[in-house]
């Protein structure tokens, strides 16, 4: 499996990050590629890092898909079926 992650792709992976010339490894994280920085605060606070960091290496475990591109709402059709007042089943 290729470790190249396209822009906007969401993957489950192991990351190697660099902060102040020190390498840190973060295992089993969901990462969305929207640039070259990793800024998920919950993982960085455990390493006592307060700023976004540069990603050196990505080891992809599985690919989850891409982010939703459209900002539109989906249309929902109303349910026209009637319910039985006693049992609650559709008639």
Helices and strands as residue ranges (DSSP letters): E 9-19, E 22-32, E 37-38, H 41-46, E 53-66
